[in-house]
Amino acid sequence: MDDFTINEMQEMQKTLQEKYKNKWEPIGPETGKNKLLWMIGEIGEVVDIVKKNGDVKACTDAEIRKSLVEELADVLMYYNDVLLCYGISADELKKSYSEKFKRNMERW
């Protein structure tokens, strides 16, 4: 399987947003906070899976792993909604991520 890019994820999120524009909050800075809160809820679901089943079982049990990956996909969906809400492009994110990586490599 090829790499899955931020741009691809954002395009998929735009498609979802368009399909459900009459049911979901619109993408924009005024809803960014709400998307962040929904993302935190999804992160909590990921934590619950690991907490209830243990680290090893979350990696090795096929059904639990499937649930773990599905919840992580939900996290990424909201993450991409947040990027879209604040108008953060994949290039802007890459630049910032790379700079932060470089600082962390020199940190300790």
N, C-alpha and C positions, 0 to 999 in steps of 0.2 A: 504494500500500500504506500502511496506517495505521502509526503508530508502534508499536514493539514494546516493551512495558513490562517493567520488572523483575518486577512482579507476575505478568504472563503467563509469563515465563520460570520464575519460582519455582513456579507451579502446574504447569507442564510437568515440572519436575524432581521435584516431589512425586509426580506420576503415574508417572514412570519409577522412582522409589525404591520406590513401592508395588508396581509390577509385578515388580521384581527384588529384593524385600526378602529373599528366601531365598538370593540369590547375591551381593549387594553388601553392603558395610558399612552399618550403619544410620546415619541422619542423627543427629548429636548432637555435643556439644563434644569428646567423646573421639575422634572420627574427623576432626575439622576439620583437624588437621595433615596427615593422609594425603590429604585432598582437596586441600589446598594443594600438596602434593608432586606429585599427579597433574596439577594445573593447570600447574605449572611445566614438567612434561614436555610438555604440549600447547603451551605457549609456545615451548619448544624446537623443536617441529615447525614452528611458524609461522616462526621465525627461520631454520630450515633451508631452507624454501621460498624465502624472500627471498635468503638467502645463496647458494644454488645457482643461482638464476635471475636475480637482480638485481632492483632495485626496479621499474624500468620494465616489465620482462617480467611481473613478478608482478601488475602492474596491467592490462596490456594483452593478454596471452595468455589466451584464454578458459579453457583447461584448467588452466593454472597458477593463474589467479585463482579458479577453482572450488575447487581444493584449498586455497588460502589462506583463502578464506571458510569452508570446511568446518572447517579446523583452528581458526579463530577462534571458530566456533560451539562446538567442543569446549572451548575456553578458557572461554567464557561459561557452558557447562553446569557445569563444575567451579567456576567463580566463584559461580554461584548455589547450588551445593551447599555451598560454604563459608559463604555468607550464611545458609543454612538451618541448617547445623551450629551456628553461633554465635547463632542466633535474631535475626539482623539483618533488620529489616523494610525494605521499600522506602521508607517514610516516614523511618525513622531514617537510612538511607543518603542520601536526598535532603537532609536537614537537614545532615548532616556534609559532604556534597559541596558544598553551597551555601556553607557557612561556609568551607571550604577554598578554594573558588573566590574568595570575597571577599578572603581573606587574600592569595592569590596575585596578585590584581589590584592590591593595594596594595604588594606586595613590592619591585618594582624600579622 
